Amino acid sequence: MGDKHYPDGILLGRARVPGLDQPRIVTVRDGDVVDITAKGMATVRDIAESGSAAEHVRNAPGKALGRADTILANSVAGQIDLSLPSLLSPIDLQAIKASGVTFVVSLLERVIEEQARGDKSRADALRDEILDLIGTDLSELVPGSETAMKVKAALIEKGVWSQYLEVGIGPDAEIFTKAQPMSSVGYGAEVGLHPSSSWNNPEPEVALLVTSAGAIVGATLGNDVNLRDVEGRSALLLGKAKDNNASASLGPFIRLFHGAFTLETVKQSEIALRVEGEDGFVLEGHSSMNQISRTPESLVAATIGGHHQYPDGLVLYLGTMFAPVQDRGGAGKGFTHKLGDIVSISTSELGTLTNRVNLSTKCPPWTYGASHLLRDLARADLL
């Protein structure tokens, strides 16, 4: 990938183009962003549902909008020249779902959140105590298995059973609605923190593009912005902790499965995270997808099937093993974001997703929904 923020492969995304009301469907060819919007194929949803998404994107006629590096640079909040194209989130009408507690480290941190009830100062002591009590390498446990149920019984007996342990090693995965269709933000955009939160973090993840039939057709990078203090006070506050203005970022593009790039490739991905603060603070971490405790296929099956349909398909965040515990601002305070942080999430297979942290109340408000898109497409005779 070199210094590029996007990978090779068959890429699918969306862009704002000057002079046009509706977002345009784009791909990347020979370093150019190419507009491939066409009647009947004017949404990412329609392309995903076509049954031949990769072939369509590879072969569709199009018009070059400019060099990809230039357009990515023009997509950074505060630096956008409205006379030039810029990237948007690479999805449109899909539901935005997420799975949680899918890695053992994430599982441990969620238990700590619950036990500490939002108090950062108690986190380190609780972490040591819970690890002593577990006494088992949970990464080797198959959720819902007989062995996992024995561990569950032992933890209940010791008085440290948790709703997070339930979804971490129990039979049912945690699947929740991260954000509403059309509300995600893309490469370069600001990501939002609820102003009431004082303990929060990025969650670097792979997100899968899934059709209405449950077929997994591609993948992208995502930041499932999380408010640790809010969720730690009560899991019933998950909506407030997870779904705020600009709290779901995706991008820079969806890479569609084709040739050697498959779901198996995604399962071996190494996800790098870097947070750079205006205060000089730097945090680095990584997630190894091969450490996930539930397979991507099982998470998709828990989301869509006979029990729940998504006629416009969905994007599913797969969870993260990244657990930020590095102190920032003083011993025992743990990690939390500061406004202006630059968050970069990278894999060689999917590129780099970069966003700047702001308050959700200060990020551009979400004003363009499904009704606006459909009206604009109708006016342009693209439906």
BELVENJO-V126381 format. One record per residue. PSI is psi in whole degrees, 0 to 359 (none if undefined). D_FIRST is the distance of its C-alpha to the first C-alpha in Angstrom with 1 decimal. Layout:
# BELVENJO-V126381
PSI_D_FIRST / PSI_D_FIRST
This chain:
# BELVENJO-V126381
333_0.0 / 223_3.8 / 359_6.3 / 147_5.7 / 3_7.6 / 152_7.2 / 173_5.7 / 176_7.3 / 186_10.8 / 110_14.1 / 144_13.8 / 131_17.1 / 190_18.1 / 150_20.9 / 151_21.6 / 128_24.7 / 128_26.0 / 138_28.9 / 354_32.2 / 137_31.4 / 319_32.7 / 148_30.5 / 149_26.8 / 147_25.0 / 129_22.9 / 161_19.6 / 181_16.6 / 127_13.8 / 124_14.6 / 39_13.5 / 0_12.1 / 143_15.4 / 126_16.5 / 128_19.3 / 116_22.4 / 19_23.6 / 133_26.4 / 157_29.5 / 129_32.8 / 346_32.7 / 47_28.9 / 6_28.6 / 154_27.3 / 325_24.4 / 312_27.3 / 321_28.8 / 316_25.7 / 323_25.1 / 355_28.8 / 341_29.0 / 353_28.4 / 52_25.9 / 312_23.1 / 317_20.2 / 319_22.6 / 311_23.9 / 322_20.6 / 325_19.5 / 350_23.0 / 137_24.3 / 152_25.5 / 178_24.1 / 127_24.1 / 133_21.3 / 343_21.5 / 173_19.3 / 140_15.9 / 317_13.4 / 321_12.5 / 318_16.3 / 322_17.1 / 316_14.9 / 328_16.6 / 5_19.8 / 359_19.4 / 127_20.0 / 135_23.5 / 351_26.0 / 12_24.1 / 126_24.4 / 111_26.1 / 349_28.0 / 357_28.4 / 158_24.7 / 155_22.7 / 156_20.9 / 152_19.1 / 178_21.2 / 142_20.7 / 8_19.5 / 166_22.7 / 279_26.3 / 357_29.4 / 146_28.1 / 148_29.7 / 103_27.6 / 163_28.4 / 151_27.3 / 145_28.2 / 161_29.2 / 49_30.1 / 358_27.9 / 149_27.0 / 322_29.8 / 318_28.6 / 321_28.6 / 312_32.0 / 316_33.4 / 327_32.4 / 321_33.9 / 317_37.1 / 316_37.2 / 314_36.8 / 315_39.6 / 323_41.9 / 341_41.3 / 48_41.8 / 2_39.5 / 105_40.9 / 328_38.1 / 338_40.6 / 353_41.5 / 314_38.0 / 315_37.8 / 318_41.3 / 322_40.7 / 312_37.4 / 318_39.4 / 316_42.3 / 321_40.4 / 321_38.5 / 320_41.9 / 322_43.3 / 307_40.6 / 18_40.9 / 146_38.6 / 98_34.9 / 340_34.1 / 341_30.7 / 354_32.8 / 139_34.9 / 117_34.6 / 133_35.4 / 354_38.8 / 169_39.8 / 319_43.2 / 317_41.7 / 322_40.0 / 330_43.3 / 319_45.1 / 318_42.7 / 314_43.3 / 319_47.1 / 320_46.9 / 323_45.0 / 318_47.5 / 326_50.3 / 357_48.9 / 18_48.6 / 19_44.9 / 146_43.9 / 154_41.6 / 332_40.3 / 322_36.8 / 326_37.7 / 312_39.2 / 343_36.0 / 320_34.0 / 358_36.2 / 182_38.7 / 337_38.7 / 132_37.2 / 155_33.7 / 118_33.4 / 128_32.2 / 164_32.7 / 116_32.1 / 318_29.4 / 171_30.0 / 153_31.6 / 138_30.2 / 0_28.8 / 352_28.7 / 157_25.1 / 164_23.1 / 198_19.5 / 133_16.7 / 346_18.4 / 164_21.8 / 143_24.3 / 146_24.9 / 140_28.5 / 135_30.7 / 134_34.3 / 345_36.5 / 348_38.7 / 139_36.1 / 3_35.9 / 109_33.8 / 169_30.5 / 161_26.8 / 157_23.4 / 100_22.5 / 123_18.8 / 159_18.8 / 138_17.4 / 136_19.5 / 141_20.6 / 121_21.9 / 134_25.3 / 173_27.9 / 338_31.6 / 1_32.2 / 8_30.0 / 136_27.3 / 114_23.8 / 352_21.6 / 180_18.3 / 157_16.5 / 179_15.1 / 151_15.0 / 153_18.3 / 108_20.4 / 78_23.9 / 133_25.7 / 138_28.7 / 102_32.1 / 324_33.2 / 322_36.7 / 310_37.5 / 327_36.4 / 330_38.1 / 323_41.4 / 133_41.5 / 340_39.2 / 351_41.3 / 18_39.5 / 320_36.1 / 317_36.1 / 326_36.6 / 331_34.0 / 324_31.3 / 92_32.1 / 168_32.4 / 127_31.3 / 27_27.5 / 357_27.1 / 112_24.6 / 149_21.1 / 148_18.6 / 193_15.4 / 331_13.5 / 160_14.0 / 130_15.5 / 119_13.6 / 144_16.6 / 129_17.4 / 137_17.5 / 233_17.6 / 346_15.8 / 109_14.4 / 180_17.5 / 328_19.1 / 326_19.3 / 314_15.5 / 322_15.8 / 342_18.7 / 10_16.8 / 146_14.1 / 119_13.9 / 121_14.0 / 141_13.9 / 137_16.3 / 127_17.2 / 124_20.4 / 120_21.5 / 155_25.1 / 343_27.1 / 6_29.4 / 355_26.9 / 138_26.4 / 129_23.0 / 132_22.4 / 145_19.6 / 179_19.5 / 159_17.8 / 135_18.8 / 114_18.6 / 336_19.2 / 356_21.2 / 3_23.8 / 140_24.7 / 341_28.4 / 136_28.6 / 150_26.6 / 321_24.6 / 320_27.1 / 327_30.0 / 320_28.8 / 317_28.5 / 329_32.0 / 341_33.4 / 313_32.3 / 139_33.2 / 204_36.0 / 336_39.7 / 341_40.1 / 125_37.8 / 151_36.5 / 93_33.9 / 340_34.7 / 13_31.6 / 187_29.3 / 163_27.4 / 134_24.2 / 114_24.6 / 135_23.0 / 358_23.1 / 170_24.1 / 151_22.7 / 356_23.8 / 126_23.0 / 102_26.4 / 111_26.6 / 358_29.7 / 129_29.1 / 142_32.0 / 119_31.6 / 10_34.7 / 150_37.0 / 135_37.7 / 358_37.9 / 348_36.4 / 186_33.0 / 140_29.9 / 155_30.1 / 154_28.3 / 150_29.7 / 139_29.4 / 352_26.7 / 139_24.2 / 120_20.5 / 123_18.8 / 128_15.0 / 127_13.9 / 144_10.4 / 152_9.1 / 334_6.1 / 336_8.1 / 355_9.2 / 211_7.3 / 129_9.7 / 120_13.4 / 134_15.5 / 155_19.3 / 138_22.4 / 134_25.4 / 177_28.8 / 145_31.9 / 332_32.0 / 346_35.1 / 343_33.4 / 156_30.3 / 131_30.9 / 151_33.2 / 112_32.2 / 351_34.4 / 103_32.8 / 190_33.6 / 322_34.0 / 320_37.3 / 317_35.9 / 312_33.1 / 321_35.7 / 316_38.1 / 320_35.6 / 322_34.5 / 316_38.2 / 327_39.0 / 4_36.3 / 46_37.6 / 356_34.3 / none_35.7
